[in-house]
Amino acid sequence: MKAILPLLDEQSKRPYYLQVYDYIKKAILSGEITEGEKLPSLRSLAKSTTLSVTTIEQCYNQLLVEGYIYSRAQSGYYVSRVFSHSQKAAPAKDDIFSLHVSSIDSTLRETAAPLKYDPDCFDFNKWKKCMNKVITEYSPTLFFAGDPQGEMVLRTEIAKYLYVSRGVSCTPDQIIIGAGTQQITNHLCTILRKMGIENVALETPGYLPVRNIFRDRGFAITPVDVTDRGLSIEKLPTNIRTATYVSPSNHVFTGAVMPVGRRYELLNWAAENDSYIIEDDYDSELRYFGRPVPALKGLESSSHVIYLGSFSSTLFAAVKISYMVLPDEINFLFSSIAQDYTQTCSKLEQLTLALFMETGNYQTHIKKLRKLYSQKLAAVTDTFEREASGFIDVKNTSSGVNVILKVHSDKKIDTLKKEAEDLGIPIKGIENDFIMFYYNQIPLAEIPQILTELIRVWRGAS
């Protein structure tokens, strides 16, 4: 066991647990600490660094979430198999996902509208102040068409935010803004065609609207299974240039996080096959335990990664502002098609969001959401465990706004889904007795009552 002696900067604004995390992560990636090597115990490292056990535990938890280390019961923490971008990784055997992700129906159907709006989710007064200021100060420019690439002030704020929150280094010129993920994906289809890419690999299960866009634009689609470790990289095409659409930091339906070793495998696959990775960073900021997992785009040598982000899930659905970050090498391709498109994303909303971010309101809002949603998640899991133990299994996640439920009932899935819809409860129906339950729009205080009623109905006679 090698000694771990990080140099701590008392003047730095970076918390001590992240300074130790940085030190260990760098040592693992450089090979200084090798695969299978045991790390010092929490108490041992706390003593040698003169930090608290809680601080070291925070550090180890972050390394665990990102896949740099793993734990063994009553044994300790060990270094995972992690490959740098220059190393070739052998396919890793997947662990068995207790809820059998492969059984999820890829044609997930939307249900009725959510139960009600939760006013605690967003402060419209602050948004209104920013919008009024934009109308006052920018009113002459609002009469003119917007930049096809998106307003520069917003692209600048997004670039700054990505660097701090997601570890992504880019310039405003690399960012393209559009009215929602579907418009951005349409732009991306045109760019991929100009690159000569006709094949797209998609997560299964995955985001159905994106699948439909690629299908309608004539791309050949390769479905690839998702496990509890993310995309099955060994099943990706190796004989044709391919764009692989993946959500490594928070799978859209399962919440699965791709470990860092597998992320490097995916980067290697892209480089070796002259292919590209489309990283959908869906709900990645909404992680409730530890620090949000850094984006794939933030790793070294990410020149084959196209990054997609959206504000719809963190603000409110009516704000249709999404964006993509193109690698420098292909950024010119959008410029060549920009004159063929008009910007359909509201200029007023773009400028309002830019001011909302510049004033720190967006960052404050995200912190508030994390706290609120973590409380809702706890209320959901506690209620199901208390009221439905043995009847409903909960696949808990530490991110996103949903949990997966396995219902032990003789009722068919369509019946369970219909009963939930009749109560106005926001779910998505999944085959084989799986239910995707969304809690984000349910007021915190009402969760126990609403779930208790749902359980009562589900337990009732068919």
C-alpha positions as semicolon CSV with decimal commas, in nm:
position;residue;x (nm);y (nm);z (nm)
1;M;0,000;0,000;0,000
2;K;0,160;0,325;-0,118
3;A;0,153;0,631;0,102
4;I;-0,096;0,898;-0,004
5;L;0,040;1,238;0,091
6;P;-0,138;1,516;-0,098
7;L;-0,014;1,871;-0,064
8;L;-0,313;2,063;0,068
9;D;-0,352;2,428;-0,024
10;E;-0,507;2,611;0,270
11;Q;-0,559;2,922;0,055
12;S;-0,751;2,739;-0,217
13;K;-1,128;2,774;-0,246
14;R;-1,142;2,408;-0,350
15;P;-1,263;2,195;-0,054
16;Y;-1,011;1,963;0,108
17;Y;-1,201;1,650;0,007
18;L;-1,174;1,754;-0,361
19;Q;-0,802;1,832;-0,323
20;V;-0,744;1,477;-0,194
21;Y;-0,975;1,345;-0,468
22;D;-0,768;1,528;-0,733
23;Y;-0,446;1,380;-0,593
24;I;-0,571;1,020;-0,586
25;K;-0,743;1,048;-0,927
26;K;-0,421;1,178;-1,085
27;A;-0,218;0,899;-0,920
28;I;-0,458;0,635;-1,056
29;L;-0,460;0,776;-1,410
30;S;-0,081;0,804;-1,417
31;G;-0,037;0,447;-1,296
32;E;0,132;0,553;-0,973
33;I;-0,145;0,370;-0,789
34;T;-0,229;0,054;-0,980
35;E;-0,535;-0,162;-1,040
36;G;-0,633;-0,374;-0,741
37;E;-0,416;-0,180;-0,500
38;K;-0,575;-0,121;-0,162
39;L;-0,618;0,237;-0,045
40;P;-0,559;0,345;0,315
41;S;-0,857;0,314;0,546
42;L;-1,064;0,622;0,618
43;R;-0,911;0,665;0,962
44;S;-0,557;0,599;0,843
45;L;-0,573;0,858;0,563
46;A;-0,750;1,105;0,788
47;K;-0,467;1,073;1,040
48;S;-0,187;1,110;0,782
49;T;-0,350;1,416;0,623
50;T;-0,473;1,566;0,953
51;L;-0,821;1,585;0,801
52;S;-1,145;1,452;0,944
53;V;-1,275;1,103;0,868
54;T;-1,584;1,269;0,718
55;T;-1,368;1,463;0,470
56;I;-1,186;1,148;0,357
57;E;-1,518;0,965;0,330
58;Q;-1,650;1,241;0,100
59;C;-1,339;1,200;-0,115
60;Y;-1,373;0,821;-0,138
61;N;-1,746;0,847;-0,212
62;Q;-1,675;1,074;-0,509
63;L;-1,411;0,833;-0,639
64;L;-1,662;0,549;-0,594
65;V;-1,936;0,728;-0,788
66;E;-1,702;0,796;-1,080
67;G;-1,567;0,440;-1,083
68;Y;-1,203;0,507;-0,992
69;I;-1,226;0,280;-0,688
70;Y;-1,455;0,009;-0,551
71;S;-1,525;-0,118;-0,200
72;R;-1,527;-0,464;-0,049
73;A;-1,737;-0,533;0,259
74;Q;-1,524;-0,543;0,575
75;S;-1,210;-0,516;0,364
76;G;-1,171;-0,161;0,238
77;Y;-1,128;0,039;-0,082
78;Y;-0,942;-0,077;-0,392
79;V;-0,839;0,079;-0,723
80;S;-1,059;-0,011;-1,021
81;R;-0,936;-0,102;-1,364
82;V;-0,895;0,240;-1,527
83;F;-0,749;0,299;-1,870
84;S;-0,609;0,623;-1,999
85;H;-0,713;0,733;-2,346
86;S;-0,392;0,593;-2,495
87;Q;-0,445;0,244;-2,352
88;K;-0,654;-0,027;-2,511
89;A;-0,905;-0,173;-2,271
90;A;-1,027;-0,532;-2,267
91;P;-1,403;-0,571;-2,257
92;A;-1,529;-0,577;-1,900
93;K;-1,789;-0,822;-1,782
94;D;-2,107;-0,646;-1,674
95;D;-2,257;-0,691;-1,333
96;I;-2,614;-0,816;-1,326
97;F;-2,856;-0,531;-1,283
98;S;-3,107;-0,643;-1,023
99;L;-3,397;-0,491;-1,214
100;H;-3,285;-0,633;-1,552
101;V;-3,250;-0,314;-1,752
102;S;-3,261;-0,503;-2,080
103;S;-3,626;-0,585;-2,015
104;I;-3,733;-0,222;-2,026
105;D;-3,958;-0,148;-2,319
106;S;-3,776;0,083;-2,560
107;T;-4,110;0,224;-2,673
108;L;-4,178;0,391;-2,339
109;R;-4,506;0,577;-2,351
110;E;-4,577;0,914;-2,197
111;T;-4,861;0,926;-1,947
112;A;-5,096;1,204;-1,852
113;A;-4,963;1,540;-1,736
114;P;-4,794;1,555;-1,396
115;L;-5,013;1,579;-1,089
116;K;-4,962;1,951;-1,032
117;Y;-4,701;2,226;-1,046
118;D;-4,476;2,249;-0,741
119;P;-4,413;2,622;-0,679
120;D;-4,100;2,539;-0,478
121;C;-3,928;2,421;-0,797
122;F;-3,868;2,765;-0,948
123;D;-3,857;3,130;-0,841
124;F;-4,044;3,310;-1,119
125;N;-3,994;3,647;-0,951
126;K;-3,618;3,638;-1,016
127;W;-3,676;3,522;-1,372
128;K;-3,927;3,804;-1,424
129;K;-3,679;4,064;-1,296
130;C;-3,416;3,942;-1,543
131;M;-3,666;3,943;-1,830
132;N;-3,788;4,295;-1,747
133;K;-3,430;4,420;-1,740
134;V;-3,362;4,262;-2,079
135;I;-3,674;4,424;-2,226
136;T;-3,567;4,761;-2,087
137;E;-3,202;4,750;-2,189
138;Y;-3,212;4,536;-2,505
139;S;-3,548;4,640;-2,652
140;P;-3,406;4,783;-2,980
141;T;-3,220;4,456;-3,058
142;L;-3,531;4,245;-2,997
143;F;-3,676;4,371;-3,326
144;F;-3,401;4,195;-3,522
145;A;-3,352;3,827;-3,595
146;G;-3,129;3,632;-3,361
147;D;-2,790;3,479;-3,435
148;P;-2,841;3,136;-3,603
149;Q;-2,578;2,999;-3,366
150;G;-2,741;3,154;-3,058
151;E;-2,684;3,483;-2,876
152;M;-2,317;3,539;-2,794
153;V;-2,387;3,652;-2,436
154;L;-2,565;3,324;-2,361
155;R;-2,298;3,112;-2,532
156;T;-2,039;3,291;-2,319
157;E;-2,227;3,217;-1,997
158;I;-2,277;2,853;-2,097
159;A;-1,904;2,813;-2,168
160;K;-1,818;2,954;-1,825
161;Y;-2,076;2,738;-1,653
162;L;-1,968;2,418;-1,828
163;Y;-1,608;2,469;-1,724
164;V;-1,697;2,513;-1,357
165;S;-1,981;2,261;-1,324
166;R;-1,906;1,990;-1,580
167;G;-1,530;2,015;-1,635
168;V;-1,582;2,097;-2,005
169;S;-1,339;2,345;-2,159
170;C;-1,476;2,514;-2,471
171;T;-1,513;2,854;-2,634
172;P;-1,843;3,032;-2,709
173;D;-1,773;2,976;-3,079
174;Q;-1,800;2,598;-3,029
175;I;-2,152;2,626;-2,883
176;I;-2,468;2,608;-3,095
177;I;-2,801;2,696;-2,932
178;G;-3,139;2,566;-3,046
179;A;-3,503;2,547;-2,940
180;G;-3,490;2,212;-2,763
181;T;-3,296;1,889;-2,802
182;Q;-3,491;1,787;-3,111
183;Q;-3,386;2,096;-3,310
184;I;-3,026;2,052;-3,197
185;T;-3,038;1,687;-3,303
186;N;-3,168;1,787;-3,646
187;H;-2,872;2,023;-3,687
188;L;-2,646;1,742;-3,576
189;C;-2,791;1,507;-3,839
190;T;-2,694;1,755;-4,111
191;I;-2,342;1,788;-3,970
192;L;-2,296;1,410;-3,945
193;R;-2,404;1,371;-4,308
194;K;-2,145;1,627;-4,414
195;M;-1,888;1,415;-4,230
196;G;-1,999;1,106;-4,420
197;I;-2,147;0,933;-4,115
198;E;-2,465;0,738;-4,195
199;N;-2,481;0,502;-3,895
200;V;-2,594;0,587;-3,541
201;A;-2,566;0,362;-3,235
202;L;-2,835;0,430;-2,974
203;E;-2,879;0,321;-2,613
204;T;-3,156;0,065;-2,561
205;P;-3,363;0,168;-2,375
206;G;-3,307;0,526;-2,480
207;Y;-3,467;0,860;-2,553
208;L;-3,739;0,782;-2,808
209;P;-3,773;1,130;-2,972
210;V;-3,403;1,126;-3,063
211;R;-3,436;0,775;-3,207
212;N;-3,727;0,896;-3,420
213;I;-3,528;1,192;-3,556
214;F;-3,235;0,977;-3,665
215;R;-3,476;0,725;-3,820
216;D;-3,672;0,994;-4,004
217;R;-3,350;1,148;-4,135
218;G;-3,256;0,813;-4,288
219;F;-2,974;0,701;-4,059
220;A;-2,906;0,332;-4,008
221;I;-2,964;0,261;-3,637
222;T;-2,768;0,013;-3,427
223;P;-2,939;-0,055;-3,090
224;V;-2,694;-0,118;-2,804
225;D;-2,795;-0,255;-2,463
226;V;-2,748;-0,056;-2,143
227;T;-2,640;-0,226;-1,821
228;D;-2,584;-0,091;-1,471
229;R;-2,240;0,019;-1,598
230;G;-2,380;0,210;-1,893
231;L;-2,354;0,138;-2,264
232;S;-2,224;-0,206;-2,372
233;I;-1,920;-0,076;-2,559
234;E;-1,815;-0,420;-2,682
235;K;-2,132;-0,426;-2,896
236;L;-2,052;-0,105;-3,086
237;P;-1,977;-0,130;-3,461
238;T;-1,609;-0,150;-3,555
239;N;-1,637;-0,180;-3,932
240;I;-1,817;0,147;-4,011
241;R;-1,792;0,509;-3,899
242;T;-2,060;0,557;-3,637
243;A;-2,199;0,829;-3,411
244;T;-2,288;0,680;-3,073
245;Y;-2,555;0,857;-2,868
246;V;-2,492;0,800;-2,499
247;S;-2,585;0,946;-2,158
248;P;-2,287;0,839;-1,942
249;S;-2,347;1,056;-1,634
250;N;-2,712;0,971;-1,578
251;H;-2,890;0,728;-1,807
252;V;-3,224;0,877;-1,902
253;F;-3,431;0,587;-1,761
254;T;-3,213;0,391;-1,521
255;G;-2,986;0,656;-1,369
256;A;-2,685;0,433;-1,449
257;V;-2,347;0,609;-1,433
258;M;-2,072;0,490;-1,668
259;P;-1,753;0,422;-1,466
260;V;-1,442;0,611;-1,568
261;G;-1,270;0,297;-1,700
262;R;-1,552;0,233;-1,940
263;R;-1,551;0,600;-2,043
264;Y;-1,192;0,564;-2,158
265;E;-1,290;0,246;-2,345
266;L;-1,555;0,448;-2,527
267;L;-1,306;0,726;-2,612
268;N;-1,064;0,461;-2,743
269;W;-1,340;0,308;-2,956
270;A;-1,417;0,647;-3,113
271;A;-1,052;0,727;-3,186
272;E;-0,972;0,382;-3,328
273;N;-1,279;0,374;-3,554
274;D;-1,273;0,740;-3,665
275;S;-1,617;0,773;-3,506
276;Y;-1,790;1,020;-3,276
277;I;-1,962;1,013;-2,938
278;I;-2,275;1,223;-2,885
279;E;-2,284;1,284;-2,510
280;D;-2,631;1,368;-2,379
281;D;-2,567;1,517;-2,034
282;Y;-2,932;1,475;-1,932
283;D;-3,004;1,578;-1,569
284;S;-2,634;1,536;-1,482
285;E;-2,641;1,835;-1,245
286;L;-2,914;1,674;-1,036
287;R;-2,693;1,443;-0,829
288;Y;-2,781;1,432;-0,464
289;F;-2,492;1,245;-0,303
290;G;-2,138;1,362;-0,368
291;R;-2,029;1,592;-0,644
292;P;-2,185;1,568;-0,994
293;V;-1,989;1,324;-1,211
294;P;-1,766;1,512;-1,461
295;A;-1,874;1,499;-1,823
296;L;-1,715;1,264;-2,074
297;K;-1,637;1,578;-2,274
298;G;-1,423;1,693;-1,982
299;L;-1,183;1,399;-2,004
300;E;-0,852;1,416;-2,186
301;S;-0,846;1,384;-2,564
302;S;-1,221;1,432;-2,604
303;S;-1,190;1,558;-2,961
304;H;-1,433;1,288;-3,076
305;V;-1,708;1,398;-2,834
306;I;-2,007;1,615;-2,926
307;Y;-2,169;1,741;-2,606
308;L;-2,545;1,805;-2,570
309;G;-2,705;2,001;-2,286
310;S;-3,048;2,143;-2,206
311;F;-3,213;2,382;-1,960
312;S;-3,565;2,240;-1,987
313;S;-3,536;1,998;-1,696
314;T;-3,363;2,240;-1,459
315;L;-3,570;2,551;-1,535
316;F;-3,922;2,479;-1,661
317;A;-4,052;2,296;-1,965
318;A;-4,171;2,609;-2,148
319;V;-3,810;2,728;-2,180
320;K;-3,696;2,540;-2,490
321;I;-3,325;2,617;-2,482
322;S;-3,078;2,342;-2,561
323;Y;-2,725;2,350;-2,696
324;M;-2,439;2,141;-2,830
325;V;-2,064;2,182;-2,808
326;L;-1,879;2,078;-3,123
327;P;-1,513;1,974;-3,129
328;D;-1,285;2,235;-3,287
329;E;-1,213;2,001;-3,577
330;I;-1,573;2,000;-3,702
331;N;-1,695;2,336;-3,575
332;F;-1,663;2,488;-3,922
333;L;-1,932;2,251;-4,051
334;F;-2,209;2,439;-3,872
335;S;-2,087;2,767;-4,018
336;S;-2,130;2,614;-4,363
337;I;-2,499;2,541;-4,300
338;A;-2,591;2,830;-4,066
339;Q;-2,724;3,046;-4,350
340;D;-2,977;2,772;-4,430
341;Y;-3,145;2,804;-4,088
342;T;-3,315;3,072;-3,881
343;Q;-3,285;3,070;-3,504
344;T;-3,615;2,942;-3,362
345;C;-3,509;2,979;-3,000
346;S;-3,660;3,293;-2,847
347;K;-3,408;3,577;-2,843
348;L;-3,580;3,726;-2,538
349;E;-3,551;3,398;-2,346
350;Q;-3,188;3,356;-2,448
351;L;-3,096;3,702;-2,320
352;T;-3,300;3,647;-2,003
353;L;-3,126;3,318;-1,933
354;A;-2,785;3,478;-1,996
355;L;-2,862;3,744;-1,734
356;F;-3,009;3,481;-1,501
357;M;-2,675;3,294;-1,520
358;E;-2,454;3,603;-1,507
359;T;-2,617;3,720;-1,182
360;G;-2,567;3,379;-1,018
361;N;-2,940;3,304;-1,003
362;Y;-2,909;2,985;-1,208
363;Q;-2,636;2,842;-0,986
364;T;-2,841;2,923;-0,676
365;H;-3,145;2,762;-0,837
366;I;-2,953;2,439;-0,909
367;K;-2,836;2,416;-0,546
368;K;-3,194;2,466;-0,431
369;L;-3,321;2,198;-0,670
370;R;-3,062;1,947;-0,550
371;K;-3,167;1,998;-0,191
372;L;-3,540;1,984;-0,269
373;Y;-3,518;1,679;-0,496
374;S;-3,296;1,490;-0,252
375;Q;-3,566;1,545;0,013
376;K;-3,832;1,425;-0,231
377;L;-3,627;1,118;-0,319
378;A;-3,590;1,034;0,050
379;A;-3,966;1,080;0,103
380;V;-4,043;0,852;-0,192
381;T;-3,811;0,569;-0,085
382;D;-3,912;0,597;0,282
383;T;-4,282;0,578;0,196
384;F;-4,247;0,276;-0,031
385;E;-4,028;0,096;0,225
386;R;-4,271;0,171;0,507
387;E;-4,598;0,108;0,325
388;A;-4,510;-0,145;0,054
389;S;-4,217;-0,356;0,173
390;G;-4,222;-0,687;-0,017
391;F;-4,486;-0,556;-0,257
392;I;-4,284;-0,290;-0,437
393;D;-3,907;-0,295;-0,493
394;V;-3,743;0,044;-0,550
395;K;-3,439;0,087;-0,769
396;N;-3,301;0,394;-0,595
397;T;-3,080;0,636;-0,781
398;S;-2,868;0,924;-0,657
399;S;-2,956;1,152;-0,947
400;G;-3,234;1,256;-1,182
401;V;-3,602;1,292;-1,093
402;N;-3,733;0,936;-1,107
403;V;-3,710;0,591;-0,950
404;I;-3,779;0,250;-1,105
405;L;-4,040;0,037;-0,932
406;K;-4,089;-0,337;-0,961
407;V;-4,443;-0,422;-0,854
408;H;-4,511;-0,776;-0,729
409;S;-4,870;-0,804;-0,844
410;D;-5,089;-1,028;-1,058
411;K;-5,213;-0,717;-1,236
412;K;-5,083;-0,650;-1,584
413;I;-4,855;-0,353;-1,633
414;D;-5,120;-0,168;-1,837
415;T;-5,363;-0,201;-1,546
416;L;-5,111;-0,062;-1,297
417;K;-5,032;0,220;-1,535
418;K;-5,401;0,302;-1,587
419;E;-5,467;0,306;-1,212
420;A;-5,180;0,550;-1,159
421;E;-5,305;0,770;-1,443
422;D;-5,652;0,778;-1,288
423;L;-5,492;0,925;-0,975
424;G;-5,305;1,180;-1,187
425;I;-4,967;1,036;-1,087
426;P;-4,680;1,096;-1,336
427;I;-4,531;0,763;-1,444
428;K;-4,415;0,584;-1,755
429;G;-4,522;0,227;-1,818
430;I;-4,253;-0,036;-1,865
431;E;-4,290;-0,404;-1,946
432;N;-4,239;-0,691;-1,699
433;D;-4,390;-0,511;-1,400
434;F;-4,154;-0,214;-1,405
435;I;-4,277;0,139;-1,350
436;M;-4,087;0,466;-1,397
437;F;-4,212;0,698;-1,123
438;Y;-4,146;1,074;-1,145
439;Y;-4,148;1,276;-0,825
440;N;-4,015;1,616;-0,932
441;Q;-4,351;1,793;-0,971
442;I;-4,517;1,647;-0,662
443;P;-4,500;1,885;-0,363
444;L;-4,276;1,740;-0,093
445;A;-4,540;1,748;0,182
446;E;-4,788;1,555;-0,034
447;I;-4,563;1,265;-0,134
448;P;-4,648;1,029;0,158
449;Q;-5,023;1,077;0,115
450;I;-5,015;1,039;-0,264
451;L;-4,796;0,728;-0,259
452;T;-4,999;0,567;0,020
453;E;-5,312;0,607;-0,194
454;L;-5,130;0,467;-0,499
455;I;-5,015;0,163;-0,301
456;R;-5,369;0,108;-0,172
457;V;-5,510;0,113;-0,526
458;W;-5,237;-0,116;-0,663
459;R;-5,297;-0,365;-0,382
460;G;-5,671;-0,370;-0,459
461;A;-5,850;-0,635;-0,658
462;S;-5,811;-0,637;-1,036
